[in-house]
């Protein structure tokens, strides 16, 4: 019979062989807690901080930055008429795993937006109005800059904004297009087609809004996004997702206990197969990041969620140790370079001093956490980016330097995570199976 000490011994051996620092006490506590969860019927738990979520999600959440996340939440949350629109806003991604991810990437949010309406079409109209109002309300400010929104799917193969788009892929709307409430599509025969914001809302697909946010006190910039799962509550109380799929709740940490009634009302309509469907969706993303869009850092984060939800707790316990490794700061650096790029888009209201402060902070973090060739290579790329920023006014872009810095960083990120993941036989076999399934 395998005991918890045997499990820790396996993790200890892999960690020592691959040079990964292991917090044995924390790993043991996590394994015991997640084992207890498997025997529990109470999947949703609340925290004294006023947050709540699935028991597995709450194991990885620390409320130390909760005030900041709630402040940014006031920017990204979509709101609507009282009595018609109900909301439950949550953290997702690395922001919801603050206990283990020492160097989180973006500020990712997930929102349940439940709309009471007589018909589905009326619910779609209200959703479109609410999303547009949120984008306009937060278009510019010293502490935020709205970037883009996603609503609807392209009805045909076409060209939009100079880029080819496939039928059925999500439509990305610029702030100007949201303001105008329409986009112009160029079709294969050269003719044009106009699609309105309200027309797109009738088949909403992936609903998402993106910003850059500034934190003057911390001298930090972040990308912030809100993925909105919109539901229609009919007069008979039936609740359906407007995009046809009601998202599960295995990764979010909800920010306000007062939203529990809205969450509970909607969650009762989540499919009984939600866990299997959630894992299948994550595995699709893992295959993508191991093959066509190689990013072992993103693959590792999704593998952790798959392992912890599918009973592969030893593999999950090992992967969660990687997120605390000094080298994983490179993943944060890679993400923040995108933030610098977004913050210097034409028309950005983010002060250029905030961009420069962020670039300086990135270099200091790299110098503190890395050594040798890795440190020299990344600092060199960031210095080039920093010099470019010195020569520009707010809103100008320096795409070439951004791409060069990101390429150098992502190469190191891929090398670190690939070596650490494939050094464990069970995880290496999982990666091979994912790659072969795509071939």
LINQUIMO-V917940 format. One record per pair of residues at least 4 apart in sequence whose ideal C-beta (glycine too) atoms are under 6 Angstrom apart, sorted by the first residue. I is the first residue (numbers start at 1). J is the second residue. Records with the same first field share a line. If there is no record, write none. Layout:
I->J / J
This chain:
2->6
7->314
8->12 / 24 / 28
11->15 / 317 / 318
12->22
14->318 / 424
15->20 / 22
18->420 / 423
20->321
22->321
27->317
31->313 / 317
33->59
34->313
37->55 / 56
43->54 / 55
45->55 / 58
46->52
47->51
49->63 / 66
50->257
51->253
52->254 / 257
53->57 / 58 / 252 / 253 / 254
54->249 / 250
57->251 / 253
60->97 / 99 / 100
61->96 / 253
62->98 / 99
65->69
69->91
70->255
72->107 / 213 / 224
73->77 / 89 / 255
75->138 / 144
76->109 / 224 / 226
77->89
78->113 / 130 / 131 / 134 / 228
80->84 / 85 / 130
81->85
84->116
85->115
86->114 / 262
87->113
88->112 / 254 / 259 / 262 / 263
89->111 / 255
90->110 / 252 / 253 / 254
91->95 / 96 / 253
92->96 / 108 / 110 / 251 / 252
93->108
94->101 / 104 / 105
95->104 / 107 / 108
96->253
97->101
100->320 / 323
101->323
102->324
103->328 / 329 / 332
105->332 / 335
106->223 / 335
107->222 / 224
108->225
109->226
110->227 / 252
111->226 / 228
112->229 / 266
113->228 / 230
114->231 / 233 / 262 / 266
115->123 / 126 / 232
116->233
117->122 / 123
118->122
120->232
123->232
124->201 / 202
127->201 / 230
128->197 / 198 / 201
132->178
133->137
135->146 / 149 / 178
138->144 / 146
139->146 / 175
140->145 / 349
143->214
144->211 / 213
145->212 / 348 / 349 / 350
146->175 / 211
147->210 / 211 / 342
148->172 / 174 / 210
149->173 / 178 / 209
150->170 / 172 / 206 / 208
151->200 / 204 / 207
152->171 / 200 / 205
153->168 / 205
154->158 / 165 / 167 / 169 / 171
156->167
157->166 / 167
158->165 / 185 / 187
159->164 / 186
160->165 / 185
165->169
170->205 / 206
171->200
173->177 / 178
177->183
181->196 / 197
182->194 / 196
183->195
184->192 / 194
185->193
186->192
187->191
195->199 / 200
204->242 / 243
205->243
207->228 / 230
208->227
209->226
210->225
211->224
212->339 / 342 / 343 / 350
213->222 / 224
214->221 / 350 / 354
215->220
219->357
221->339 / 343 / 354 / 358
223->339
229->247
230->242
231->239 / 241 / 266
232->240 / 242
233->239
234->238
239->266 / 269
241->245 / 246
246->269 / 270
248->270 / 274 / 278
249->267
250->278 / 309
254->259
259->263
260->264
263->267
270->274
273->277
274->278
279->306 / 310
282->302 / 305 / 306
285->302
286->299 / 302 / 303 / 434
287->291 / 434 / 438
288->292 / 293
289->293 / 295 / 298 / 299
290->299 / 434 / 435
291->435 / 438
296->414 / 417 / 418
297->331 / 413 / 417
300->319 / 417
303->307
304->316 / 319 / 320
306->310
307->312 / 315 / 316
308->316
312->316
315->426 / 427
318->424
322->420
323->328
326->369
327->416
329->365 / 369
330->409 / 412 / 413
331->413
333->362 / 409
334->406 / 409 / 410 / 413
336->362
337->402 / 405 / 406
340->355
341->402
343->348 / 350 / 355
344->396 / 397
346->395
347->395
348->395
350->354
352->394
355->389
356->389
359->386 / 389
362->382
363->379 / 382
365->369
366->370 / 378 / 379
370->374 / 375
371->375
373->377
374->412
375->379
377->408
381->405 / 408
384->401
385->401 / 405
388->398 / 401
392->396
406->410
414->418
417->421
418->422
421->427
422->428
